[in-house]
Amino acid sequence: KVMLSDIVFDKMFAYLEEMQIPVTLHNSDPATFWDLSTMTPYQIEKGWYCGDVAKKDELFEDVMTVLKRYPNLKISLAHFGFTSDNIEEAYRLLEYKNTMLDVTPGGEQYNNITLNYEPWKKLISENSNRFIFGTDTDCVIYDSEEKIERLKYRYNIIKRFFKTTDEYDNNNGPVKGVGLTKEQYDKILGENAYNLLGARKPIDLDYIKFSVSQLSSVVATEHDKQVLKDIKNHFIK
């Protein structure tokens, strides 16, 4: 329960800014996670209730405080930075030149954008270089049709929303695609990632082996153990 703007993190953020190391930050959660009556039984069972932590607007201002201190920080914020229900917050984040919003579809982002359609379409269209591709799929080896279909499912959600003006229901409510141009769409689906992360480089297998050996002794959750196992299977023969 230590905020990101706490002094304990200052040296870390200063280093990340100086070295221009890209940061991915999951800075908040959907607004519904602060009210048990608006959560599904599955969400409650997973432990996603946020009522015992800082409020959503406090978490947003926490990030803004970090950006004010380190305005050149290279950072991408997951799920539109959880600003899909407050477009003014999105504009505030994009005031910082190295801040990106990722387009990973959670449960409600595309629905919220549809509810405020024209302003959001304008924001995305005019700032297509500030949105980065993301899927939220698991870090697994795609060695079965089931796993491949799951990956395609997330990609197709994103593709439909940004490439078409289709109107449909995604089980959370109505959605309308923003219908970007090919140039804008290509930026979000790939080019912006290269601009943020830099050119692709050969994988350092020795570093991966070393990191896996270090992490093996500290990972605790079953999810993390499985991820580590998948990394071993993929990179370490």
Secondary structure by P-SEA (a helix, b strand, c coil): ccccccccaaaaaaaaaaabbbbbbcccccccccccccccaaaaaacccccccccaaaaaaaaaaaaaacccccccccccccccccaaaaaaaaccccbbbbbcccccaaaaaaaacaaaaaaaaaccccbbbbccccccccccaaaaaaaaaaaaaaaaaacccbbbbccccbbbbccccaaaaaaaacaaaaaacccccccaaaaaaaaaaaaccccccaaaaaaaaaaaacccc
